[in-house]
Amino acid sequence: MPAYPAVIVHCPDTRFYLGYVPGFPGAHSQGVTLDDLLANLWEAIAMLLKDGEPRLEAEFVGTLNVRHPMIDPSRP
């Protein structure tokens, strides 16, 4: 089975983990724990794969921590 990169965030308001596969329409889910999220995300992906291998609309490149001088005045 192919592997897909997933973006995962935690919402402090709902305390849910949210995940999605960049460029894979419909490949998103949520869970109370990371294990729940992973199970739910794989279920969503499995349902989508029944229609065949997707043509991804975007490619995951990576993450980047961005600092802005207005927020971090110590940075030149």
Wavefront OBJ file of the C-alpha trace (Angstrom):
o trace
v 0.000 0.000 0.000
v 1.398 3.431 -0.877
v 2.321 5.919 1.807
v 1.008 9.469 1.775
v 2.410 12.391 3.789
v -0.143 13.759 6.217
v -0.274 17.151 7.893
v -1.447 16.886 11.501
v -2.437 19.718 13.822
v -3.947 19.810 17.294
v -6.801 22.212 18.009
v -6.589 23.492 21.595
v -10.257 24.568 21.573
v -11.735 21.201 20.605
v -8.748 19.104 21.740
v -9.047 17.164 18.495
v -6.227 16.187 16.182
v -6.921 17.119 12.561
v -5.135 15.551 9.631
v -5.147 15.731 5.868
v -3.097 14.571 2.910
v -2.004 17.595 0.857
v -3.299 17.463 -2.694
v -5.533 14.412 -2.102
v -9.132 15.730 -2.172
v -11.256 14.149 0.537
v -8.310 12.660 2.423
v -8.890 14.347 5.755
v -10.170 13.345 9.167
v -10.011 14.014 12.892
v -9.637 12.134 16.155
v -9.518 12.632 19.899
v -6.109 10.913 20.002
v -3.383 10.495 17.413
v -4.279 6.797 17.179
v -7.926 7.718 16.488
v -6.849 10.233 13.867
v -4.575 7.731 12.136
v -7.300 5.063 12.033
v -9.872 7.560 10.738
v -7.484 8.996 8.150
v -6.585 5.538 6.838
v -10.297 4.713 6.613
v -10.896 7.861 4.550
v -7.928 7.081 2.285
v -9.036 3.464 1.841
v -12.503 4.590 0.734
v -10.989 7.054 -1.741
v -8.618 4.414 -3.152
v -11.599 2.257 -4.151
v -11.897 4.647 -7.103
v -8.266 3.958 -8.055
v -4.914 5.557 -7.346
v -5.360 9.327 -7.099
v -3.614 11.934 -9.174
v -2.447 14.232 -6.419
v -3.231 17.903 -6.993
v -0.225 19.061 -4.962
v 3.059 17.706 -3.649
v 4.039 17.916 0.016
v 7.372 19.726 0.281
v 7.949 20.153 4.004
v 7.450 22.488 6.904
v 9.049 25.780 7.788
v 9.110 27.864 10.954
v 8.508 31.455 9.900
v 9.586 34.419 12.008
v 8.575 37.955 11.261
v 10.593 40.943 12.556
v 7.438 42.533 13.974
v 6.877 39.437 16.104
v 10.532 38.682 16.901
v 12.336 42.029 17.248
v 15.606 40.293 18.233
v 15.971 39.005 14.687
v 17.809 41.415 12.349
l 1 2 3 4 5 6 7 8 9 10 11 12 13 14 15 16 17 18 19 20 21 22 23 24 25 26 27 28 29 30 31 32 33 34 35 36 37 38 39 40 41 42 43 44 45 46 47 48 49 50 51 52 53 54 55 56 57 58 59 60 61 62 63 64 65 66 67 68 69 70 71 72 73 74 75 76
